[in-house]
Amino acid sequence: MLIDGRRINDPIFDSSGIGRTFLVDVETLDRVELIRGPSSSLYGANAFFGVVNVITKRGRDLEGVEVAAAYGRFDTVEGRATYGKRFDNGVELLLSGTYFETNGDDHFYPDFDDPTTNNGVAAGVDDEEADNLFAKLSYQDFTLTGAYYSRDKTIPTAAWDTAFNDPRTGTVDEHTYLNVSYEHTFSRHLGTRADLFYQHYDYFGDYVYVVQLPIDELKIDRSFVRDIHVEEADSTIVKTILAMGQRLNLKVVAEGAKRNGSWNCSNNRAATNFKAICFLSRYPAKNL
């Protein structure tokens, strides 16, 4: 994929975004050129089926301000403002900004048709927000082009085994592009072009997973309980198991020994929170 003759494939997946992840708004395009067939010798190994080159408008193509707005289902809003002009000194300027936002639709997935997963309905987790900026400044043989987009998308499909119907699962794409080019035509059959460009692509993902443990109870072995009043390490282990059980909502059972003359838990600081362990052979941790 090219913009004004410059390759814009991202450096991570070596692909180019389409739709809301395309660098420029389609309203700023002048025409689209397509070369069918392999072109890897010029554009890289992935240019196998063809090359698409989109040519953007110039300031002279607009000569003024253009504003557009739309509203649709699912509280979808979109707005665009574009300014273009060719000045008397030969400078041409084109500026454009686009904003898009939607709450998205609710979707039904038969694979999740269960009461524990909202009966297969992904509700309110298909929202999307995107913005796009484009600028083009040219004078004689020099052209400066800049583009930026950001897209925040919630994923409703529970992709990659993520939790179903969780609004926290989503991705953010950001793409920045700058290009300075010099192009001069000497004759009908001879010309030259030089480019200096910068490109940066970011991909962020938040993925929420449901961990299903095949257990419903944790046991603190008597080997840790027996010396809890004298071994700091054993006390730390017991505290950790209790905290883990509380965090995972699991029952914790402490296995210990009945009190005898050699134990004095009530006077030992490390055992203060676990006194009951010293008196009962099996005691639910929630009562400690």
Stockholm file with secondary structure:
# STOCKHOLM 1.0

chainA/1-288         MLIDGRRINDPIFDSSGIGRTFLVDVETLDRVELIRGPSSSLYGANAFFGVVNVITKRGRDLEGVEVAAAYGRFDTVEGRATYGKRFDNGVELLLSGTYFETNGDDHFYPDFDDPTTNNGVAAGVDDEEADNLFAKLSYQDFTLTGAYYSRDKTIPTAAWDTAFNDPRTGTVDEHTYLNVSYEHTFSRHLGTRADLFYQHYDYFGDYVYVVQLPIDELKIDRSFVRDIHVEEADSTIVKTILAMGQRLNLKVVAEGAKRNGSWNCSNNRAATNFKAICFLSRYPAKNL
#=GR chainA/1-288 SS CEETTEECCCTTTSCCCCGGGSSSCGGGEEEEEEEESCCHHHHCTTCCSEEEEEEECCGGGTCEEEEEEEEEGGGEEEEEEEEEEECTTSCEEEEEEEEEEECCCCEECGGGCSGGGGGGEECSCCCEEEEEEEEEEEETTEEEEEEEEEEEEECCSCGGGCCTTCTTCEEEEEEEEEEEEEEEEEETTEEEEEEEEEEEEEEEEECCCCCCCSCSEEEECHHHHTTTTTCHHHHHHHHHHHHHHHHTTCEEEEECCCCCTTCCGGGCGGGGGGGGGGTCSEEEGGGC
#=GC SS_cons         CEETTEECCCTTTSCCCCGGGSSSCGGGEEEEEEEESCCHHHHCTTCCSEEEEEEECCGGGTCEEEEEEEEEGGGEEEEEEEEEEECTTSCEEEEEEEEEEECCCCEECGGGCSGGGGGGEECSCCCEEEEEEEEEEEETTEEEEEEEEEEEEECCSCGGGCCTTCTTCEEEEEEEEEEEEEEEEEETTEEEEEEEEEEEEEEEEECCCCCCCSCSEEEECHHHHTTTTTCHHHHHHHHHHHHHHHHTTCEEEEECCCCCTTCCGGGCGGGGGGGGGGTCSEEEGGGC
//
